[in-house]
């Protein structure tokens, strides 16, 4: 029986997708729940799995083709590999069947999108990697280990042309080699949204600095007990910023609002987007109702998002919506930046690197761990006074964390 392989149902925020990778070729056997094809959208890579055991009979949408919700991608013939073997070549049937297990094992390694991308970038043949994931799946960690092994291996006497073609461009001094690659849908969407934000908003950025002494002391004192009490959840700085932001958003509802045509929409909840770096670029999963979450729940949610982003497992729903965003450039050493607002949100908070700096306190110069904060905001909705006072509120809450508990 023929089974149709269809694209998933995309949410309203996603118009279409692109066929990224077919993991099987026509005539190859597949198992139920085995990955067949990846669909790349503006936000995530969606994995399409086999509904039953059988053989891939036909590919209708090739890699690079654009697909809509529930559009036909290909067809699967239900049953074993022998039942789907071409009848026109009886003499070759037996050898083909004998070779099938070896081909399935060695010619078509199962990779996650992140692992495949890393393998391609480093010129690693996925079939040469022993997968440690479920069902022999090659994980990103397997590819990283293979890359390290390749670096430590003795140089081959002569480079193979095929390997050179698949590896990233490595240039020697004086070379002027160029490499042209298509922009991913995620990168193209990021570019489109950033340009849109700057061309449609009256966007400004206000700055302040926060003394992290009290937060760092609190974290240092209780981090071990916190981790033990909350089943291994680690206490970081981001939860303090999310908590401070949700408290400040209660006091300044315009910062948590959005513009819809000629209307202002005030949100009675704080869905906080937290920017996370992934192999495909920056993604912004959303903590729903963050104003109701504890520090442990916030940290657990962020850790889960980070792991999913690394594995390419974030869902569209997890990255849709959001009323306010926090981004941490300090993770990469940034001292100062002007983050761009993510429409239709009205503001975004930028965190930066913590640096020991001399500060004048009570008439004396002392060394304190300081961080610059940046709040970019849509001036059509938020006045300068509101933006500055909002940022000062976050500063005050972080410099005296007891205020977060007392809500003062």
C-alpha positions in Angstrom: 0.0 0.0 0.0 1.3 3.5 -0.9 1.6 6.0 1.9 1.8 9.7 1.2 4.7 11.6 2.8 3.4 15.1 3.5 4.8 18.3 4.9 3.7 19.0 8.4 0.9 21.6 9.2 2.7 24.9 9.6 1.3 27.4 12.1 -0.1 30.8 10.9 3.2 32.5 11.5 5.0 30.2 9.0 4.0 30.6 5.4 6.0 27.8 3.9 9.2 25.7 4.2 12.1 24.4 2.1 13.1 20.8 1.6 16.5 20.8 3.3 17.7 17.1 3.2 16.3 13.8 2.0 17.8 11.1 4.3 16.7 8.3 2.0 16.8 7.6 -1.7 14.1 6.0 -3.8 14.2 2.2 -3.4 15.8 2.4 0.1 14.2 0.7 3.1 12.9 2.8 5.9 11.6 1.8 9.4 8.7 3.2 11.2 9.5 6.6 13.0 12.8 6.8 11.1 13.8 10.2 9.8 13.1 10.6 6.1 13.3 14.3 5.3 14.1 17.6 6.9 11.9 20.7 6.2 13.6 24.0 7.0 11.3 26.9 7.9 12.1 30.5 8.9 12.4 29.4 12.5 13.2 25.7 12.9 14.1 22.5 11.0 11.1 20.1 11.2 11.9 16.4 10.9 9.4 14.3 8.9 9.3 10.6 10.1 8.1 7.5 8.4 4.6 6.4 9.4 5.4 2.7 8.7 8.0 0.2 7.7 8.5 0.2 3.9 10.5 1.5 1.0 10.8 5.1 -0.3 9.0 4.7 -3.6 9.1 8.3 -5.0 10.5 11.8 -4.2 8.1 14.5 -5.5 9.7 17.6 -3.8 13.5 17.7 -4.2 16.0 19.4 -1.9 15.7 23.2 -2.2 12.0 23.1 -3.3 9.5 25.3 -1.5 6.6 23.4 0.2 3.3 24.5 1.8 1.5 23.0 4.8 0.5 19.3 4.2 1.9 19.4 0.6 2.9 16.0 -0.8 6.7 15.4 -0.5 6.9 11.8 -1.7 5.5 8.3 -1.4 6.3 5.3 0.7 5.4 1.8 -0.2 4.5 -0.1 2.9 6.2 -3.4 3.5 9.7 -4.9 3.3 12.5 -4.0 0.9 12.0 -7.2 -1.1 8.4 -6.4 -1.9 9.4 -3.0 -3.4 12.4 -4.2 -5.4 12.0 -3.5 -9.2 10.7 -6.5 -11.1 12.6 -5.6 -14.3 15.9 -7.0 -13.0 15.3 -10.5 -11.6 18.9 -11.6 -12.1 20.2 -8.8 -10.0 17.5 -9.2 -7.3 19.4 -11.7 -5.1 22.7 -9.7 -5.0 20.7 -6.5 -4.3 18.9 -8.1 -1.5 22.1 -9.5 0.0 23.7 -6.1 -0.2 20.7 -4.3 1.3 21.7 -4.7 5.0 25.2 -3.4 4.4 23.9 -0.5 2.3 21.4 0.4 5.0 24.1 0.3 7.6 26.9 2.1 5.8 25.5 4.2 3.0 22.9 6.2 4.8 23.9 7.3 8.3 21.1 8.9 10.3 22.0 12.4 11.5 20.3 15.2 13.3 20.3 18.5 11.3 23.0 20.0 13.6 25.2 17.0 13.2 24.8 16.9 9.4 25.7 20.6 9.1 28.8 20.2 11.3 29.9 17.1 9.3 29.5 19.0 6.0 31.4 22.0 7.3 34.4 19.9 8.4 34.5 17.5 5.4 33.5 14.5 7.5 31.8 11.5 5.8 28.8 10.7 8.1 29.0 7.1 7.1 32.5 6.8 8.7 31.2 7.9 12.1 29.9 5.3 14.6 26.6 6.7 15.9 26.0 6.5 19.7 22.4 7.9 19.6 19.1 6.0 19.6 19.0 3.4 16.8 22.6 4.2 15.7 21.8 7.8 15.1 24.9 10.0 14.7 24.7 12.9 17.2 26.5 16.2 17.1 28.8 15.0 19.9 29.8 12.0 17.6 30.7 14.5 14.8 32.7 16.7 17.2 34.7 13.7 18.3 35.3 12.7 14.6 36.5 16.3 13.9 38.9 16.2 16.8 40.2 12.8 15.7 40.7 14.2 12.2 42.7 17.1 13.5 44.9 14.8 15.5 45.4 12.2 12.7 48.7 12.3 10.7 48.4 14.2 7.4 47.5 12.1 4.4 50.1 11.9 1.7 47.8 13.4 -0.9 44.5 15.2 -0.6 41.5 13.7 -2.4 39.7 16.1 -4.7 36.3 15.0 -3.4 37.2 15.7 0.2 38.6 19.1 -0.8 35.4 20.0 -2.5 33.3 19.3 0.5 35.5 20.9 3.1 35.3 24.6 4.1 37.6 27.0 2.2 41.0 27.1 3.9 43.3 29.8 2.4 47.0 30.3 2.7 48.6 33.7 3.0 48.1 35.6 -0.2 45.3 33.4 -1.6 42.1 35.1 -2.8 39.8 32.1 -2.7 36.0 32.7 -2.4 33.2 30.4 -1.5 29.5 31.1 -2.3 26.8 29.4 -0.3 23.1 30.0 -0.3 21.7 31.9 2.7 19.6 29.7 5.0 16.0 30.5 5.5 16.6 31.3 9.1 19.4 33.8 8.2 17.3 35.3 5.4 14.4 35.8 7.9 16.7 37.3 10.5 18.0 39.8 7.9 14.4 40.6 6.7 13.1 41.2 10.3 16.1 43.4 11.3 15.7 45.6 8.2 12.0 45.7 8.8 12.4 46.8 12.4 14.8 49.6 11.6 12.7 50.9 8.7 9.3 50.8 10.4 10.1 51.7 14.0 11.3 54.9 15.7 13.9 52.9 17.5 16.2 54.4 20.2 18.5 52.9 22.8 19.1 54.0 26.3 22.0 52.8 28.5 22.8 52.3 32.1 25.1 50.2 34.2 24.5 47.8 37.1 26.7 46.8 40.0 26.5 43.0 40.0 28.1 42.7 43.5 25.0 41.6 45.4 23.7 39.2 42.7 27.1 37.6 42.4 27.4 37.2 46.2 24.0 35.7 46.4 24.7 33.3 43.6 28.1 32.3 45.0 26.6 31.7 48.5 23.6 29.6 47.4 24.5 28.0 44.0 25.4 24.6 45.4 22.4 24.4 47.7 20.2 25.7 44.9 21.4 23.0 42.5 20.9 20.3 45.1 17.4 21.6 46.1 16.2 21.8 42.5 17.3 18.5 41.0 20.5 19.7 39.3 19.2 23.0 38.0 22.1 25.5 38.1 21.7 29.1 39.3 22.8 31.6 36.6 22.5 35.3 36.1 19.8 35.2 33.4 17.0 34.2 35.9 17.7 37.3 37.9 17.4 39.5 34.8 14.2 37.7 33.7 12.7 38.2 37.2 13.8 41.8 37.3 12.4 42.4 33.9 9.0 40.9 34.7 8.7 43.0 37.8 9.6 46.2 35.8 7.1 45.3 33.1 4.3 45.2 35.7 5.2 48.8 36.6 5.6 50.0 33.0 3.0 48.2 30.9 3.8 50.2 27.7 7.2 48.4 27.5 5.3 45.1 27.4 2.8 46.3 24.8 2.8 46.2 21.0 1.3 48.2 18.1 -1.4 46.6 15.9 -2.4 49.0 13.2 -3.7 52.1 15.0 -4.2 50.2 18.2 -2.0 49.6 21.2 -2.2 46.1 22.6 -1.4 45.9 26.4 -0.5 42.3 27.5 -1.6 41.2 30.9 1.2 38.6 30.9 5.0 38.5 30.4 6.1 36.1 27.7 9.9 36.6 27.7 12.0 35.7 24.7 15.5 34.6 25.6 18.0 34.8 22.7 19.9 31.5 22.4 22.8 30.8 20.0 22.5 27.7 17.8 24.4 26.2 14.9 21.9 27.8 12.5 22.0 31.2 14.0 20.4 33.2 16.8 17.0 31.8 17.9 14.6 33.3 20.5 12.5 30.7 22.4 9.8 32.1 24.7 9.3 31.6 28.5 5.5 31.7 28.8 4.0 33.6 31.8 7.5 34.3 33.1 6.0 36.6 35.7 4.6 33.5 37.5 7.9 31.5 37.3 10.4 31.0 40.1 14.1 31.4 39.6 14.5 27.6 39.3 11.7 27.3 36.7 13.3 30.1 34.7 16.8 28.5 34.8 15.3 25.1 34.0 13.4 26.5 31.0 16.5 28.3 29.6 18.6 25.2 30.0 16.0 23.1 28.1 15.9 25.7 25.4 19.7 25.7 25.1 19.8 21.9 24.7 17.0 21.9 22.2 18.7 24.7 20.2 21.9 22.8 20.1 20.2 19.6 18.9 17.9 21.5 16.4 14.8 20.3 18.3 13.1 23.7 19.1 9.5 23.7 17.9 7.8 26.5 16.1 5.4 27.0 19.0 8.4 27.5 21.4 9.7 30.4 19.3 6.4 32.1 18.4 5.0 35.1 20.3 6.8 36.9 23.1 6.1 40.3 24.6 9.6 41.3 25.6 13.1 39.9 24.7 16.4 39.7 26.6 19.7 39.0 24.8 23.1 38.4 26.4 26.0 39.5 24.3 28.2 39.3 27.3 28.4 35.5 26.8 30.7 36.3 23.8 32.5 39.1 25.5 30.5 42.1 24.3 31.0 45.3 26.3 28.3 47.4 24.7 25.7 47.0 21.9 22.4 48.4 20.6 20.1 45.4 20.3 17.4 45.6 17.6 13.7 45.2 18.7 11.9 42.1 17.5 8.6 43.2 16.0 5.8 43.5 17.0 7.4 43.8 20.5 8.2 47.3 21.7 11.5 46.8 23.5 14.5 44.5 24.0 17.0 44.4 26.9 20.7 43.8 26.2 23.0 42.3 28.8 26.8 42.6 28.4 30.1 41.4 29.9 30.8 41.7 33.6 34.0 43.6 34.1 35.8 44.7 37.3 36.0 48.5 37.1 37.0 51.2 39.5 33.8 53.0 40.9 33.4 56.0 43.2 31.3 54.8 46.1 30.7 57.0 49.2 33.7 59.2 48.2 36.1 56.2 47.8 37.3 54.4 44.7 36.5 50.7 44.9 36.6 47.9 42.4 33.2 46.5 41.5 31.9 44.0 38.9 30.0 46.2 36.5 27.8 45.4 33.5 26.4 47.8 30.9 22.7 47.4 30.1 21.0 48.6 26.9 17.3 49.0 26.3 16.3 49.5 22.7 12.7 50.6 22.4 10.0 51.8 19.9 9.6 55.5 20.5 6.2 55.5 18.9 4.9 53.6 21.9 7.4 54.3 24.7 8.5 57.8 25.8 12.1 58.4 26.8 11.2 58.9 30.4 9.5 55.6 30.6 12.4 53.8 28.9 15.0 55.4 31.2 12.9 54.7 34.4 12.2 51.1 33.3 16.0 50.5 32.9 16.7 52.2 36.3 14.1 49.9 37.9 15.9 46.8 36.6 19.2 48.3 37.8 17.8 48.9 41.3 16.2 45.5 41.6 19.5 43.8 40.6 21.7 45.9 42.9 19.4 45.0 45.8 17.9 41.5 45.0 15.8 41.5 48.2 13.5 43.9 46.3 12.6 41.1 43.9 11.3 39.0 46.8 9.6 42.0 48.5 8.3 43.4 45.2 9.4 47.0 46.1 
